[in-house]
Each structure stands twice: as C-alpha cells, then as structure tokens.
C-alpha cells in the first residue's frame, strides 16, 4: 500500500501523492487515488483545512486522469470527492 503524505499548509492540506499524478515520474492510478480520498476528506473534517484536489497537467493524460478519478469517486462514494479545484 502506498502512503499518502500530507502537510498542513496553513488552512490547506497539500498531498504530495496528488501532485501531477498523471505524469510518468509521479504516476498514481486514478482508481487507487479515489479509493484513498476518504482519508483526505477525514483530514479535512478533523482540521477544518481545505483539501486541494489532484493537480493534473493541462495536457496529455491530465483530463483523462481527472475524469477517471471523478468517476471512481462517484462509484465508490455515490458522489464526487470533496476538494478545492485548482
């Protein structure tokens, strides 16, 4: 299992595993990311900080990754994952 590293950046939770997860060097499968997102939401609820959504690239696989992640979130939780879109 992969670890989700989080740093409280003021009032925003920054998750290093979700920075450009669509790139080869930092690839995270969108289904795995969706399955772990409940942890991010729990941190958001506990700290009151906002969770920044996965920051994907604006080219190549970025849109595919984000759409697949959103579809997986909806399938798992019955709704899109909660986050601030950047």
Secondary structure, 3 states (H helix, E strand, C coil): CCCCCEEEECCEEEEHHHECCCCHHHCCCHHHHHHHHHHHHHHHHHHCCEEECCECCCCCCHHHHHHHHHHHHHHHHCCCCCCECC
